[in-house]
Amino acid sequence: SQMPHGRMPLPSFWKMVEDTLQQSGAQLRAFCQTFETVTPSPVTQPLNPAEERKVLSLVSKHGPDKLYQVTSNISGSKDLDLTLQRGQIVALLQSVDTKGNMNRWLVDAGGPRGFVPAGKLQPY
């Protein structure tokens, strides 16, 4: 009874709730469209000759289906985390860390091996 709409007839209250939800849904859809337009999806970065040799090595060790490209710079903050630059290619070793966290993947960076955030990798 203390709510501002507490004295409204029930059909009017449900109509107001439905209208509010529809308006919020429209705002969310508009936001999502704007976000997709403004934020371009990551593009494959060109490789320098040293990186190309590393990719060939990773393909021969792990196969082409295990290769991922780093979409933004990664600064390792925990033990066994890697620090990688945007555009680097890595091979997926495990899609989970030692504690079962599926947001941290174990990768081979062409020498060093360690964990990186899964959200900063895209299939190569």
Secondary structure as UniProt FT lines:
FT   TURN            4..7
FT   HELIX           10..38
FT   HELIX           49..62
FT   HELIX           64..66
FT   STRAND          67..70
FT   TURN            79..80
FT   TURN            86..87
FT   STRAND          89..94
FT   TURN            98..99
FT   TURN            102..103
FT   STRAND          104..108
FT   STRAND          113..117
FT   HELIX           118..120
FT   STRAND          121..123
//
